[in-house]
């Protein structure tokens, strides 16, 4: 089996095509590297755009959430 890029899978996903059905105005997904940012998919500021203290703080907070999420998945898998 081959692998497909995240952007390709995202464009075909029903939640992406019909995001108004799957998400309220205040709901969103945290991106995985390679996903396209949309109204409902947000992610960290990438360089060189990450310059202000607020941008850096958002990146830090998102990374904390990502680590907690990964640890939770590891616990659920029994690792």
C-alpha positions, 0 to 999 in steps of 0.5 A, spaced: 500 500 500 502 507 498 501 513 502 497 519 501 499 526 503 495 529 508 493 535 504 490 530 499 486 526 504 483 532 507 481 535 501 477 528 500 474 528 507 467 529 508 468 533 514 473 538 510 468 538 504 462 539 508 465 543 514 459 547 516 455 540 518 461 537 522 463 544 526 459 549 529 462 556 528 467 556 534 469 549 533 476 547 530 481 542 529 488 542 530 492 541 524 497 535 523 503 537 519 502 538 512 494 539 513 491 545 509 489 551 514 482 553 513 476 556 517 476 550 521 483 547 521 488 551 525 495 550 527 502 554 529 505 560 526 510 558 521 517 562 520 518 567 518 511 569 520 512 567 528 515 574 530 510 577 536 510 574 543 503 572 542 504 568 536 510 565 540 505 563 545 500 560 541 505 556 538 507 554 545 500 552 547 499 548 541 505 544 542 503 543 549 496 540 547 499 536 542 504 533 547 498 531 551 494 528 546 500 524 543 501 521 551 493 520 551 493 516 545 499 512 547 496 511 554 489 508 550 494 504 546 497 501 552 504 503 551 
